[in-house]
Amino acid sequence: MSEVFVFGAVALASVIGAVVMVAHPNPVYSALGLMGTMLALAVAYVAQAAHFVAAVQVVVYAGAVMTLFMFVIMLIGVDRVEDLGERLPGQRYLVSAAGLGLLGVLLSAGRRAWITATPQPDPVNGSVEAIADRLFQDWVIPFEATTLLLIVAAAGAVVLARPGSPRRATDDHE
């Protein structure tokens, strides 16, 4: 029963994050919607006992890639000023009540032992050691080629974004 609840909550959160990412006109909110989707997927990986993939999802995608996206958004800049006034009257009180209710649910659920299935031994196939052995023995050349490609792409982006670069100078005169 709890697996169905976790799946439903994760599915709803990932769909809401995806809709916010696609539909919101503000790029910062779109990036936050993408990050919400990535974090919901990490929870789905944990529910499927893929803890290594969940950790990589959080560290690499929700951490590093979203930092890069936010850096690019801030580098490009948002030209309009956002209205910071409250649009919905009583919004703060409603969110505070919902947060306290969620805290109560979490505290009451945390007092019970959660056993969703019979404990089984961890599979050796998906361990960190097995993944590292395959990655750095069988797939070392594609891994290093991907690393080199990403470094060259980052260096090229920095050169093209630099003021006074030849490509940028031709774009300014057109």
C-alpha positions in Angstrom: 0.0 0.0 0.0 2.8 2.4 0.9 4.5 1.8 -2.5 1.4 2.9 -4.3 1.3 6.1 -2.2 5.0 6.8 -2.8 4.6 6.2 -6.5 1.5 8.4 -6.7 3.2 11.3 -4.8 6.4 11.0 -6.9 4.5 10.9 -10.2 2.4 13.9 -9.2 5.4 15.9 -8.1 7.4 15.1 -11.3 4.4 16.0 -13.6 3.8 19.2 -11.7 7.5 20.1 -12.0 7.6 19.3 -15.7 4.5 21.4 -16.3 6.0 24.3 -14.4 9.2 24.0 -16.4 7.5 24.1 -19.7 4.7 26.5 -19.0 6.2 29.2 -16.8 7.5 32.3 -18.6 10.1 33.1 -16.0 13.3 31.1 -16.7 14.3 30.9 -13.0 10.9 29.2 -12.1 11.3 26.9 -15.1 14.7 25.8 -13.8 13.2 25.2 -10.3 10.5 23.1 -11.9 13.1 21.1 -13.7 14.9 20.6 -10.4 11.7 19.5 -8.7 11.2 16.9 -11.4 14.8 15.7 -11.0 14.4 15.3 -7.2 11.1 13.5 -7.6 12.9 11.0 -10.0 15.6 10.5 -7.3 12.9 9.5 -4.9 11.5 7.1 -7.4 15.0 5.6 -7.8 15.2 5.2 -4.0 11.8 3.5 -4.0 13.2 1.0 -6.5 16.3 0.3 -4.4 18.6 2.0 -6.9 20.4 4.1 -4.3 23.5 4.7 -6.4 21.5 6.0 -9.3 19.4 8.2 -6.9 22.6 9.7 -5.4 24.0 10.4 -8.9 20.7 11.9 -9.9 20.8 14.3 -6.9 24.6 15.1 -7.1 25.0 15.4 -10.8 21.7 16.5 -12.2 19.9 18.3 -9.4 23.3 19.7 -8.2 25.8 20.4 -10.9 23.6 20.6 -14.0 21.1 22.9 -12.2 23.9 25.1 -11.0 25.1 25.4 -14.5 21.6 26.2 -15.7 21.2 28.9 -13.0 24.6 30.3 -13.9 23.6 30.6 -17.5 20.2 32.2 -16.6 21.9 34.7 -14.4 24.6 35.4 -17.0 22.1 36.1 -19.7 20.0 38.1 -17.3 16.3 38.6 -16.9 15.2 42.0 -18.3 12.0 42.5 -16.5 11.3 43.3 -12.9 9.0 40.9 -11.1 6.1 42.0 -8.9 6.9 40.8 -5.4 3.4 41.6 -3.9 1.1 38.8 -2.8 -1.2 37.7 -5.5 -3.4 35.4 -3.4 -4.7 36.8 -0.2 -4.0 34.6 2.8 -1.4 32.6 0.8 1.1 32.7 3.6 -1.3 31.4 6.2 -2.5 28.6 3.9 1.1 27.5 3.2 2.0 27.7 6.8 -0.9 25.5 7.8 -0.1 23.0 5.0 3.6 22.9 6.2 2.6 22.3 9.8 0.2 19.5 8.6 3.0 17.9 6.6 5.3 18.1 9.6 2.7 16.4 11.7 2.3 13.6 9.2 6.0 13.1 9.0 6.5 13.0 12.7 3.6 10.5 13.2 4.8 8.3 10.4 8.4 8.4 11.6 7.4 6.9 14.9 6.4 3.6 13.2 8.8 1.1 11.6 8.3 1.0 7.9 8.7 -2.5 6.5 7.5 -2.6 3.0 8.8 -6.0 1.9 10.8 -8.9 3.2 14.5 -8.0 3.5 16.6 -9.4 0.8 20.4 -9.3 0.4 21.8 -6.5 -1.6 22.6 -7.5 -5.2 26.2 -7.4 -6.0 25.4 -6.5 -9.6 24.3 -2.9 -8.7 26.9 -2.1 -6.1 29.3 0.9 -6.3 32.2 -1.5 -6.7 30.6 -3.4 -9.6 29.7 -0.1 -11.4 33.2 1.3 -10.9 34.8 -1.8 -12.2 32.7 -1.8 -15.4 33.1 1.9 -15.9 36.8 2.1 -15.4 37.7 -1.2 -17.1 35.3 -1.9 -19.9 34.1 1.6 -20.6 37.2 3.8 -19.8 37.7 5.0 -23.4 34.1 6.2 -23.9 34.2 7.7 -20.4 37.3 9.7 -21.2 36.1 10.7 -24.6 32.9 12.1 -23.1 35.0 14.0 -20.5 37.1 15.5 -23.3 34.1 16.4 -25.3 32.5 18.2 -22.4 35.7 20.2 -21.6 36.1 21.3 -25.3 32.4 22.3 -25.3 32.8 24.4 -22.1 35.9 26.1 -23.4 34.2 26.8 -26.7 31.2 28.3 -25.0 33.5 30.6 -22.9 35.4 31.7 -26.0 32.2 32.5 -27.9 30.5 34.3 -25.0 33.6 36.5 -24.4 33.1 40.1 -25.4 35.2 40.9 -28.4 35.2 37.4 -29.8 35.1 37.2 -33.6 31.8 35.4 -33.8 30.2 37.8 -31.3 31.5 40.9 -33.1 29.8 39.9 -36.4 26.5 39.3 -34.5 26.6 42.8 -33.0 26.8 44.5 -36.4 23.9 42.7 -38.0 
